[in-house]
Amino acid sequence: MARTHVTRREYDEWLNEAASLARALRYPITPDMVNDSAGIVFGEDQYAAFENGLWSREAYELMVIFESLNEPAVNGLPAAGAPWAEYSGLCDKLMIVHPGKFCPPHFHQRKTESYEVVLGEMDVFYAPEPVAVGDDPVLAFQPMAPGGPWPEDVALPAGREESYAQLTSYVRLRAGDPKFVMHRKHLHAFRCPADADTPLVVREVSTYSHEPTEHAHDKAVPLDSWAGLHDNAFVAEAANTGRLTTAIR
């Protein structure tokens, strides 16, 4: 019978090891950041990753995110700017991905983010052209540059291969490289290379992150229009619900 959950012991070991790695890299981990929403499994079919362990190097979509800051940054904003305030703000996350594992294809309507590799290497797959959302014209300045071709040996998660089809550009980032900016409305995914010696640890600094996870759904918001906003649009439908809830038993 296929796995559709992670056990409490598996989950706690996964999170505690990730938190220890984050602390060793001097990321500001606090106890409330190690919670039941920090470990993300993007859909029921991805829990099979735990059958052979996170170091199996098999291709699955799961990761850990520790969020140290998610600041709306609305204080002092002219009131007339309230309808667009959800596109700004400050967020700081540390993301940890084991070898062969992925953050699956998605885009953010509101959030622009940057990546700084702290440990290991990061394969980034993306669409250089933005997704059209609605009919309103949008601003454009210094657009995404096309990347290179994919490596030939990238193993994609079984059953999810088609969701990566639009990500035609590729770049590999390493510790010490300049920050890489992923603009809002661009489809993207990333992974830790399957042959890596360490997990990928990447710091994401971005605008505000609208993610009503089990841990964060009831947090106060500055404007009523922000309540319940989910700014992740995953190509694979199962990944959308998986991002918000992890099945732990």
Disulfide bonds with the S-S distance in Angstrom:
none
